[in-house]
């Protein structure tokens, strides 16, 4: 199942590691997170939003507030780059 996760992702790049998954996005990150959650729910797998995080890399003039959620729980977003 874990090796099929990239098939749930339509907008982002996905890298799988031993116990981590990293999504790289220029836009539409929340859309792919929602798609990923549906795939995981169908397979009775869960993600803990409280230990998940998001890092934003951007130039200062394009940096804006980003809100990411997993099943209605906010994810920690690091805007410090």
N, C-alpha and C positions, 0 to 999 in steps of 0.2 A: 504494500500500500504506500509506504513512504516514497518509494521511487516513482510513484504515479503522481505525486504532488505537483510537479511542473505542468502537468496536463490541465490542472485546475486554474492555472495562471494564464491570463490573456494579455496583460499589458506590461508586466514586469519581467525582469530576469530573475531566475530562481537558482540558488546554489544550495545543495544539500551537503551537510556535514554529518559526522557521527551522531550528534545529539542536537544539532541546530539547523535551522533553515534561514537563509538570508534572501530577502527580496530587494532588488535594486529597481528603483522607479524614477522616471522623470515626471510622471503624472499618473493619475488613476490608481494610486497605491491603495486607497480605501476600497475601491471596487474589487481589486484582486484579493485583498484580505477577506472581504465578504465572501467571494467565491471559494477561497481556501477554507473558510469556516464551514461552508455548506458541505464541501467534500469530506472534511474531517468529521462533521456531525453524522453524515451518512455511514461512516465507518466506525462510529462510536469512539472517536478520538477527540481530545480536548486540548486547548491552549490556555495557559494561565496568563491573562493579560497583565497581572501584577508583576510578573517577572520578565515580561516582554518589553522591548524598547525599540525606539526609532531614532535614528540619527539623521539630521538634516544637514546636507552639505550644499552651500549656496554662496553666491557673492552677497555682500552686505546689502546692496541696493535691491536685491530680489528676495531677500529673506522675509518671510511672513509667518504668522502663527499658523501652525498646522495641528489639527486635532485628529488623532487616529484612535479608533475604537475596535475592540474585539468583543463581540457579543454584548454591546452596550457598555463595556467597561473601558475606561480611558487607558491608553498606553503611554508610558513615559516617553516624551519627545525631547531630545537633546538638540537645542537650536544653537548651541555655542560653537559647533563646527570646530 
